[in-house]
Amino acid sequence: MDVLQELEKRREAARMGGGERRIAAQHAKGKLTARERIELLLDEGSFEEFDMFVTHRCTDFGMAQDKPAGDGVVTGWGTINGRMVYVFSQDFTVFGGSLSETHAQKICKIMDMAMQNGAPVIGINDSGGARIQEGVASLAGYAEVFQRNIMASGVVPQISLVMGPCAGGAVYSPAMTDFIFMVKDSSYMFVTGPDVVKTVTNEVVSAEELGGASTHTKKSSVADAAFENDVVALAETRRLFDFLPLNNREKAPTRPFFDDADRLDESLNTLVPDNPNAPYDMSELIVKLADEGDFYQIQEDFAKNILTGFIRLEGTTVGVVANQPMVLAGCLDIDSSRKAARFVRFCDAFEIPILTLVDVPGFLPGTSQEYGGVIKHGAKLLFAYGEATVPKVTVITRKAYGGAYDVMASKHLRGDFNYAWPSAEIAVMGAKGATEIIHRADLGDGDKLAQHTKDYEDRFANPFVAAEKGFIDEVIMPQSTRKRVCRAFASLRGKQLKNPWKKHDNIPL
């Protein structure tokens, strides 16, 4: 009996982490503890913990006297809506969640198991960084984790939740995962902190400004989303998890759906305005296509001229990439190309079909774009679409001009179904610009130019020239888009396409 009591006593001590005073301090900052986060993330009663009694092995700086069980990270596995997932959650109440050699070994152990058993990893980061008392051993621990992030990339989905500080070398583990979520006002990420920045560059900047949630969701695109508090972030992680497959050999889960696949939506017939330069909201189309109108946006606050995220069609996950005419007229630029390319590659890695909705007048012109390398960044999106072997369905709603037409999952990049609405204009460029080049001799004559422009529009500002050449498979009625797209993806469920053997490609980074 004594042995059982001893076990319970030790478990109780481990569950308390850094003790009541530090737990209260964590709560005072509006943060949950490492274990509370796991409880909210996983199905009730499903968590199986590993290495509860592991302690650090450091003897320097009086550390031998202070050896809390668990060593600042809670690890194990459980389920989210019945599907398996591995989790690690750093405990800020123990040595500020700092990473030691044994702390890293605990994380590595569950990452190895996730790879062997084909299940995703969710990491909850809340750490002061490397444990300085251990010196280079803690740095070695980070590198061991990094190596596993790299090996797991494209094999099992990896999600990072940054729910407190994450600085220095620690940021590179989340940076290599598929999705990063942050919490507003309580989490930050940066390679060098405000004090070092001030010493080296004389810039005075707060932690929030330097690496807070707003910075990383709007400016740097490091994070995919930021939420009000821990509870919302964990609930949204559960929601994202439901869209994803467990690994790269399994399909995403199919959910029961209560939405007719043949549903017509007559409001789509008037979605595109008569004036070709008037904007409209592309997210309206996405919501009207999706089962039950459910659209999970990724990187909503960054590069708003392109929309990326997940929907379900007939209960099955589909990745959506869509130009947004409300912002920069839907032009492609450096940021939107990067954002969409990364999303397309994630979908391709995990066999998630891709729906592309196109209304793009071209690439954004200007010196800042050219100096910033828009050619290379635009090529990323082109490359991502071209190498993707998953089912690809494209719908051109309005403009598809120039190189941007090619880039946006055109027939030439192995698009499976390429549809256009009657309002689509597929051309090398807009009528006015084209006319001024073709009929340069008539530049002084307004009437002649106007007539030439009208002639050009009549000939090219429609989907039929492309359809005549077979670049568009069918011109469809906007109201029937959901039905056509659902049928297209259903017909592609058995699609098999392989790229030539290679060690890996050399995407233009």
Summary of the structure (lengths in Angstrom):
residues: 509
radius of gyration: 26.1
end to end distance: 62.1
largest distance: 102.0
contacts: 1738
relative contact order: 0.07
helix: 44%
strand: 18%
